[in-house]
């Protein structure tokens, strides 16, 4: 009897769940912080004065609010993009842009949420300590809500941090934009030294010569030849007037005439 098939959860579904969870946590944090008010009773001799305190009376809480709003905007956009990806099987952002948006966006938002949560905890702790010293007991609910909002924001940061890990692993899936022969050359840290003959007649494999269908091997050689030059040789090629060399044969002739002239060859053969 064959074993039952094992089911695996797609990373797209996992990231979607994390994005929705982060969205819910940020909404809850926003509601708790926005409704955080308290009435403070003050007595001056025989006069009693009541003062209503809102969360935005503390400038640190304004930064917390800004970080929540930034996280909400980002999570709504990311959730919408993920739903579109799951529904259609295609990404709304074409090419490597989707991977870069996820990578950098997750990093930035996680930093913003982390600083917002830390600011909320720090400000609440200091204000609560000051209230305890001055024997002010009317602000306990006010501080409890501030702590709750900062805690929800902290959990939202954890979701963003996990998403950042997923986007970091997905980044290597970006399409390589370089031609195969150039990418292979750059990937080789210790290339074999090339001779003058190698430069004049580089050997292309079938895969390399078919980078673009319908283009001759000489045209491919002429197009890729500048990538093999360095220092003075590259400066020499860049100094030539535009349109001065139009064929690979001309390129071979000019290059050999510059760096391997007949008199030099004769001198080398003599010695």
TAJO-V205954 format. One record per run of one state. SS is the DSSP state (helix for helix, strand for strand, loop for the rest). FROM is the first residue (numbers start at 1). TO is the last residue. If there is no record, write none. Layout:
# TAJO-V205954
SS	FROM	TO
SS	FROM	TO
This chain:
# TAJO-V205954
loop	1	10
helix	11	34
loop	35	36
strand	37	44
loop	45	46
strand	47	54
helix	55	57
loop	58	58
helix	59	88
loop	89	96
helix	97	133
loop	134	139
helix	140	171
loop	172	179
helix	180	187
loop	188	195
helix	196	200
loop	201	205
helix	206	209
loop	210	216
helix	217	228
loop	229	230
helix	231	239
loop	240	247
helix	248	259
loop	260	261
helix	262	270
loop	271	271
